[in-house]
């Protein structure tokens, strides 16, 4: 089994704004592209154009319809999910070969693919479903926060962040050190009431989500104002249908069961 570091120098992670995410899946495609061509073994796909396509993805976006209890307008919330790089990562402590480990320098949870035997214990231990078995490679895959980008001197400085963050069109994804209260992601969490996913599991995930902002009800009357009178119906412009509408009305009436 693998031990977790007592402390980490940083707690690098993601802050995801559920109010801003539009569910475009650009982060999913960027993640798939970068991690297939760069870090680790390629993320395989099986029968992608067939009846039962299978694929390995480190980041997925789930969409839900949310109906508020107060009768406000229903809305769609897009919920991106990947590894949360937990402080008390159970996927690490159950690994029998030490393939899963947590870096003491920055808290990122990784997999040494050469030591992974594909037993799947880490997937069973993860309460978030963030691990994926790559059927072609026979090893477990997970989000790496694009560690091969973070300190890559061959990349422009603005690209030394996870691919999903770099490519997000509405800027819903943020990256940084969550142990630093003055970092931009930490300030966002404090200002917007960012929350951890399933804190009751005791895993202490690093990633945070910013909740959707409340929406006004469609057509709601502002406080202190009387509700507007309903609009009056327009006066009829003719005694009966004319032209094509009249012909259609006669044709339908002539059918069995017509009026």
BALUM-432916 format. One line per 10 residues: number of its first residue (from 1); their letters; for each residue z, y, x of C-alpha. Coordinates in Angstrom, 3 decimals. Example, Ala and Ser with C-alpha at 12.3 -4.5 7.8 and 13.67 -1.06 7.14 Angstrom:
2
1) as) 7.800,-4.500,12.300; 7.140,-1.060,13.670
END
This chain:
259
1) xxxxxxxxxx) 0.000,0.000,0.000; -0.590,3.579,1.062; 2.115,6.216,1.400; 1.692,9.775,0.199; 2.413,12.638,2.587; 5.810,14.240,1.995; 4.203,17.687,1.963; 0.740,19.127,2.365; -0.335,22.273,4.153; -2.404,23.384,1.155
11) xxxxxxxxxx) -3.012,22.227,-2.408; -6.742,22.675,-2.751; -8.061,22.220,-6.252; -10.082,23.530,-9.160; -9.276,25.928,-11.973; -11.627,25.436,-14.930; -11.993,28.034,-17.671; -12.462,26.255,-21.002; -13.218,29.583,-22.650; -16.190,30.211,-20.368
21) xxxxxxxxxx) -17.652,26.712,-19.904; -20.828,26.353,-21.990; -21.343,22.632,-21.420; -24.614,23.070,-19.535; -23.831,20.150,-17.150; -25.078,22.120,-14.136; -21.862,21.117,-12.342; -22.565,17.454,-13.092; -26.071,17.626,-11.646; -24.982,19.623,-8.582
31) xxxxxxxxxx) -22.189,17.154,-7.879; -24.502,14.173,-8.271; -27.133,15.723,-6.047; -24.830,16.755,-3.226; -22.781,13.561,-3.104; -25.854,11.342,-3.309; -27.534,13.035,-0.354; -24.568,13.904,1.838; -20.978,12.625,1.755; -20.459,8.857,1.635
41) xxxxxxxxxx) -22.788,6.233,0.179; -25.314,7.436,-2.427; -24.196,7.562,-6.059; -26.289,4.819,-7.598; -28.089,4.656,-10.925; -29.103,1.499,-12.747; -32.024,1.280,-15.143; -31.943,5.066,-15.692; -34.961,5.052,-18.025; -34.184,1.797,-19.810
51) xxxxxxxxxx) -32.195,0.788,-22.876; -28.873,0.509,-21.032; -28.755,3.176,-18.311; -25.820,3.053,-15.911; -24.837,5.617,-13.311; -22.040,6.809,-11.079; -20.860,10.373,-11.618; -17.890,12.102,-10.009; -17.809,14.874,-12.604; -18.396,14.557,-16.338
61) xxxxxxxxxx) -18.317,17.043,-19.222; -16.929,15.993,-22.599; -17.481,18.134,-25.700; -15.137,18.313,-28.679; -15.123,20.126,-32.005; -11.781,21.863,-32.441; -10.578,22.941,-35.890; -7.556,25.280,-35.625; -4.603,24.655,-37.946; -4.583,28.294,-39.102
71) xxxxxxxxxx) -7.982,27.982,-40.767; -9.826,29.890,-38.069; -13.451,29.077,-37.415; -14.098,25.696,-35.795; -15.505,25.799,-32.290; -16.907,23.489,-29.641; -14.851,23.147,-26.462; -16.534,21.700,-23.382; -14.061,19.869,-21.165; -15.171,19.067,-17.589
81) xxxxxxxxxx) -13.218,16.257,-15.971; -13.030,14.903,-12.442; -10.330,13.858,-9.981; -7.314,16.169,-10.254; -6.072,15.491,-6.674; -2.580,14.750,-7.918; 0.458,15.497,-5.801; 1.967,12.144,-6.823; -1.348,10.294,-6.874; -0.794,6.756,-8.245
91) xxxxxxxxxx) -4.308,5.760,-7.169; -3.165,6.117,-3.566; 0.092,4.203,-3.753; -1.466,1.148,-5.455; -4.338,0.782,-2.965; -3.821,-2.531,-1.105; -6.040,-1.649,1.861; -5.187,2.005,2.434; -8.713,3.022,1.447; -7.346,5.635,-0.963
101) xxxxxxxxxx) -5.381,8.331,0.793; -4.231,11.923,0.450; -4.864,14.363,3.284; -1.732,16.049,4.589; -3.656,19.157,5.624; -4.974,20.200,2.220; -3.873,17.626,-0.376; -7.367,16.325,-1.149; -7.434,12.696,-2.294; -10.240,10.683,-0.695
111) xxxxxxxxxx) -11.535,7.126,-0.341; -12.390,5.491,2.963; -15.370,3.527,1.655; -15.477,1.216,4.672; -11.964,-0.006,3.784; -12.460,-0.208,0.000; -12.766,-3.754,-1.353; -13.669,-2.690,-4.887; -10.582,-4.247,-6.485; -10.332,-1.444,-9.059
121) xxxxxxxxxx) -6.547,-1.055,-8.884; -6.880,2.683,-8.333; -8.957,2.997,-11.500; -6.288,1.170,-13.471; -3.572,3.404,-12.018; -5.349,6.711,-12.678; -4.289,8.026,-16.122; -7.273,10.399,-16.254; -10.133,7.937,-15.829; -11.312,9.858,-12.783
131) xxxxxxxxxx) -12.325,6.870,-10.658; -15.738,5.201,-10.907; -16.908,1.946,-9.456; -20.334,2.243,-7.876; -22.023,-0.995,-8.867; -24.606,-0.841,-6.094; -22.227,0.048,-3.256; -19.347,-2.083,-4.543; -16.791,0.614,-3.753; -14.761,3.104,-5.736
141) xxxxxxxxxx) -16.014,6.682,-5.969; -14.281,9.935,-6.845; -14.492,13.693,-6.506; -14.006,14.815,-2.899; -14.038,18.566,-3.592; -17.084,18.419,-1.313; -15.018,18.165,1.863; -18.214,18.101,3.893; -19.029,21.610,2.667; -15.637,23.278,3.121
151) xxxxxxxxxx) -15.714,23.595,6.910; -19.425,23.126,7.519; -20.451,25.874,9.949; -24.127,25.171,9.278; -23.745,26.451,5.710; -23.496,30.135,4.747; -19.886,31.092,4.082; -20.496,31.504,0.341; -21.631,27.865,0.168; -18.457,26.455,1.743
161) xxxxxxxxxx) -17.009,25.587,-1.631; -17.536,22.570,-3.917; -21.096,22.243,-5.188; -19.920,22.330,-8.805; -18.221,25.695,-8.266; -21.160,27.150,-6.382; -23.660,26.246,-9.084; -21.703,27.007,-12.304; -23.885,29.560,-14.182; -21.117,31.235,-16.251
171) xxxxxxxxxx) -18.562,31.141,-13.417; -16.192,28.843,-15.294; -15.101,26.932,-12.184; -12.838,28.337,-9.472; -11.654,26.801,-6.206; -8.826,27.572,-3.835; -5.294,26.890,-2.662; -3.016,26.427,-5.674; 0.069,26.451,-3.429; -0.616,30.120,-2.617
181) xxxxxxxxxx) 0.534,32.305,-5.545; -1.679,35.128,-4.296; -4.899,33.097,-4.223; -7.509,33.995,-6.820; -7.168,30.664,-8.691; -3.363,30.960,-8.777; -3.599,34.472,-10.178; -5.966,33.224,-12.876; -3.530,30.457,-13.809; -0.657,32.934,-14.055
191) xxxxxxxxxx) -2.640,35.484,-16.075; -4.215,33.045,-18.535; -1.490,30.431,-18.952; -3.354,27.716,-17.067; -2.082,24.220,-17.781; -2.025,20.825,-16.084; -3.601,17.818,-17.783; -1.050,15.310,-19.136; 1.962,16.569,-17.141; 4.136,13.959,-18.860
201) xxxxxxxxxx) 2.553,11.305,-16.616; 4.458,12.685,-13.634; 1.401,12.764,-11.383; 1.627,16.549,-10.789; -2.132,17.217,-10.787; -3.329,20.141,-8.700; -6.256,21.125,-10.928; -5.568,23.516,-13.794; -7.371,24.411,-17.023; -7.493,27.853,-18.588
211) xxxxxxxxxx) -7.185,27.557,-22.394; -9.827,28.925,-24.768; -9.049,32.398,-26.029; -8.418,32.724,-29.779; -11.359,33.665,-31.948; -11.273,35.866,-35.049; -12.011,34.013,-38.245; -15.545,34.514,-39.498; -15.436,37.220,-42.148; -11.661,37.684,-41.868
221) xxxxxxxxxx) -10.233,40.903,-43.282; -8.529,43.076,-40.634; -4.765,43.559,-41.176; -3.919,46.425,-43.524; -7.324,46.509,-45.207; -8.370,45.307,-48.649; -10.897,42.526,-48.826; -14.385,43.849,-49.567; -15.851,43.260,-53.005; -18.299,40.359,-53.190
231) xxxxxxxxxx) -21.934,41.443,-53.113; -23.718,41.697,-56.463; -26.591,39.333,-57.142; -30.081,40.889,-57.158; -31.866,41.379,-60.446; -34.627,38.848,-61.200; -38.077,40.116,-60.295; -39.948,38.027,-62.898; -39.309,36.113,-66.099; -40.430,32.874,-64.501
241) xxxxxxxxxx) -42.062,31.387,-61.444; -45.631,32.329,-60.605; -48.404,31.075,-58.327; -47.668,28.032,-56.195; -44.022,27.947,-57.245; -45.090,27.784,-60.924; -47.530,24.973,-60.179; -44.863,23.036,-58.249; -42.399,23.514,-61.079; -44.917,22.105,-63.607
251) xxxxxxxxx) -45.822,19.199,-61.319; -42.222,18.178,-60.783; -41.470,18.485,-64.480; -44.318,16.101,-65.295; -42.902,13.336,-63.116; -40.755,10.582,-64.695; -37.261,11.956,-64.823; -38.488,15.521,-64.453; -37.035,18.200,-66.600
END
